[in-house]
Amino acid sequence: MKEEDIRPKKIFDEYLRLAKIDSENFFRGQISENIDCPACNNEGINAFEKNSFSYKYCENCETIYVSPRPNYESFEKYYSDAPSTKFWASSFYSQTASARREKLWKPKVKIIQSLVKKLNIENPNFIDIGGGYGIFAEEIKRLVGLDVLIIEPSIHLAKEARKRGLQVLNKFLENVSKDEIPDGRNIFVSFELFEHLHNPGVFLDQVYELMRDGDIFIFTTLSGTGVDILGLWSDSKSIHPPHHLNFFNPISIKLLIEKSNLNLLDLTTPGKLDFDILKNNADLIKDRFLKSLIRNSDEKELEIWQDFISKSGYSSHMLVCCQK
């Protein structure tokens, strides 16, 4: 798999351009609050600025996070109806849905199936938090015939999912009540959402409250110690406010989960794109070793490196499984 397969440069760059404009229109002049590291509460140091947002770096657990952080209401309004979110729901998804289904979602469904089988859970309901366009819901239904409830705050994404007959709660998770969650054993999933959260601790507490004993929560997020993010640092396209506010890592996400009273069952970094991303942005790489590696390695050698960093916990794509 290549980055161009799932994020064609031209359309992704347009999305980032719109997001940059939105960062001014939705967040300029809003009340912001300095926060400590969301994983360990350590006071971070200034790292860099991007799109008028300041990022800090925690020297204790290596989390990267936005601080000062605009208030929750600003983000609620932004994710509900901003032009860049509308573009993501319409133009971006419509042009990449087929490739993302084959390259991203079908493999992801197989990983989830494997985890469910390993945990010996039979016929669960799935609750897809931030389910967006609904491709994961469609694939789970198609492959294993299980029901899926999508929780999606974006008006545009919820509309697209409903068009295809999917069950959607057009709400932020914080506004979902327990009586709206299906009876029986539930598996809560959340893909590429955690890095967007205004308050990850509050989010985990809310998931915990909606879960019943024995329920599972599986989520993916970006790891700030992933080789492409560390190699590109502030020039990484993965670091693009106002969307991505939090970059945990295998060490710091454990600290956060411990505080939420959930039990960590599994944590991997099964990413496939780190070195392809570095290759596509070779002129922006900060580290001399990585710059030399990218310049002098062929495709086969880069595949070896990709496999190594995925297995050793240094891919920027992180998958976490925990249980109540």
N, C-alpha and C positions, 0 to 999 in steps of 0.2 A: 504494500500500500504506500502511496505517495501523498504528500500534503495536497498537491494539486487535485487529486481525486475527490477530496471531500471539502476543500476550501480553495476553489479556483482563485488565483491571485487577484484578477480584475474585480470580481464581485466581492471578495473579502475586503479588499482595500476600500471599496465604495462603502461597505458597511462600517469600517473603521472611520472613514471620513465623516459619515453621518453621526457616528457616536461622539466624535470630537466636537461637532457643532452642538449636539444635545448636551454635552457636559457644560457648555456655556449657558445654554438656554434654560436648563432645568436646575442648575446648581449654583450659578453665580449669585452671590449675595445671600445664600441660604445660611442659616445658623449651623456651624460645625463644632464638633467636640473632639478634643484630643483624647485618644484612647491608648491604653497599654496593650501589649501583645495579647491577642484573643485566645492564645493557647496557654501561656504560662503566667500572664499578668506582669511580665517584666517590662520595664520602660525601654522601648526601642530607640535606635539611633536613626537619624535622617539618612535615607538611602538615595533618593532621587525624586524628581517631579515629572509628571507627565499629564498632559491635558488639564493643567491647573490643579491636579490632585497630587498630594504629597504622600510618598511611600516611606515607611519605616522598616527597619530590619532589626529583628530581635537577636542579640548576640548570644542569648541563652539557648534558644531552641531553633533558631534560624528561620522563623516565620517572617514572611514579608506581608505587610498590610498597610492599608490606607489610613492615615491619621495626620491631621484632623479629618473627621468623617462627617459629611453632611447628615442632617437628621433623617429619620426613617420616612417621614412624610414625603420628602423630596424623591426618594427612591420609589416609593409606592406610586406616586404620580408618574414618574419616569417609566417604570416597567409596565404600567397599565396602558400607556398610549403615546410613547415617544416615537418620532419618525424612524429612528434606527431600529427599534423593536418591530415596527410595522414592516420595514424593509426586510428584516430577518424572517418574519413570518410569511411574507409574500414572495418577493423576488429571490432572496437567497435560498429559501427552502424549496421553492418550486423548481429552481434550476439545479439544485444539488440533491434533491430527495432520493432519486434513484440510486445514485452512487453512494450516498450515505447509508441507504438501506443495505446495500450489498457489502460495503467495506466496513461500516461501523456497527450497525444495529444487529445484523444477523450474527456476526461473531460475538457481540455483547450478549445476545440472548443465549447463545451456547454457554458462555461463561456463567450466566445466571442459572441456567438449567443445571450445570455441573455443581454449583454451590448448593442449590436446593436439594439435589440428589444426595450430595455428601451429608447434608443436615437431616436427611430422611423426613422431609416435609411433603405430605401428600395433599394435592388439590388445594393449594392456598389461593387466596385472592391477592391480586397485585394492586398496590396504590402507587401510582407514578407521580411523584411530587415534581412540579415543573415539567410536566410531560410534553409540553410544546406541541409540535406538529402531530404527535401521536404515532410515530413510526414504531417505537418500541412496543406500544400497546397493540398495534396491529400484528407485529411479528410474534409476540407472546401468544396472542389469540390464535394466530394461524398455525403455529408450530405445536403448541401444547394445549390449546383450547381452554385456557384459563381466563377468568374475568379480570378486567383491568378498569380501575377508576383513576382518571387523570385529574390532578389538582393543578390548575394553570391560571396565574393571575393576568396574563396578557390577553386583552380583548381579542386581538388579531389571531394569536395562536389558538386560543380556545375555539374561535369560530372555524378555523381550518380543521381542527380535530373533529368538531361536531359535524362538519360537512360529510365526513366519512363514517358517521354513525357511532362514534365513540362516546362513552360516558364521561362528561367533564363537569367538574366544579370550577367555575370561573372565580377563584378566590386566591388570596394569599393564604399560605398554610396557617398563619397565626389566626385567621378568621374561621378556620374549619373546626367544627365541634365533633365530639366523639360519636354522636348519634348519626353522623353522616358517613361514618366509616363502616364497611360491610362487616357482618358477623362472621365468626369463624377465624381460622388461622390466616394471618395477613403478612405479606411481605411488602414492606415499604421500599421503594427504590427512588433514587434521585441521581440524575446523570448531568454532569457538567453544570451544576447549580451552586454547589457549596462555595465556590470562589466568588459568587455574586452576592452572597448574603450580607445584609447590613449588620446582623448580630448572630454569628454562628452558634454561640452558646444558647441563646434564646430559641433558635431554630431547633437545636437538638432537644432542648427541654420540651418543646411543643410536640416533636415527633414522639418522644418518650411518653407524653401524656396520652397521645392517640393510640399508642401500641397497647396490646394486652401481653401478659406474661407469656414468653415463648415466641412472640413475634420477632421478625427479622427486619433489619434496616440495612440495605446495601446502597452505597453511593460511590460515585466517582468524582474526582476533583483534580485540579492542577497541583502538582508538587513544586514548591519553590526551590527545592534542591535538585530538580530535574536538570539534566546536563544542558539542554537547549536554553532553558531560562537562565541558568547561571552563566552560560557562555555568551548570551546576548544581552543579559541584564536589562537595562532600561529600554533597549531597542527591540526587545522581544515583543512580537505581536500578541503574544498571550497576555502580556501586561498592558491592558487597554481599559482604563477607566472611562466612563463610570461603571462598566460591566464587572470587571474583575477587581475585587477589593481585598481578597484574602488568598494568600499562597501558603498553605500549611505544607507539611512534609511528613514522611513516615514516623519521625520522632514526635513532632509537635501534635499531630492528629491524635496520637495515643493519649497525650496529656489532656486534650479537649474531651475525648470520649470518656476518660476516667471521671472527669468532673460531671458528666451528664448521667452517670450511674448505669450506662449501657456496658455490656460485656463485649470486648473486642474478640471476634472469632477468626478473622482473616484479614490480611493486609498485603497487597501486592502492587507492583508498578508495571502492568503489562503493556506499556506503550510501544508503539511501532514507528513513530514519526520523528523522534528527537534528532537523529542525525540527518534525516532528510530536511528538516527545518533548518538545521545549521548549514547544510550545503546550500540551501536556497537563500541564505543570508550571510554567506561567507565573509563578505566585506565588512560586516558589522560585528563579527566575533571579537570579543575583548581578550580572551585567553590565547596566548601564543601556542600552547600545546594543541589546543583544539583547532586553531587556525591551520597549523601545520598538518594535523591529522586529516582534516577535511580536504586540504589541498592535495595531499599525496596518497590518499586511499581510493581504491576502486570500489565499485558497488558491493562486491563480495566481502571486502574487508569492513566496509561500513555496516553491513548486515551482521557481521560477527560482533562488532562493537555495540550495535543496537541490542542484540540478544543479551550481551553481557550486562549492560546497564539496566535493562528491564528486569533481569533475574536478580540483580544485586541491589535493587531499590532506588536507582538513580534515574529512572525515566520520569518525565514530568506528568505522565498520566498515572493516577493513583486510584486504586479500587479498594474500598473498605467494607467489611461485613461485620455487623455487630448485632447483639440480641438483648432483648429485655428479659 
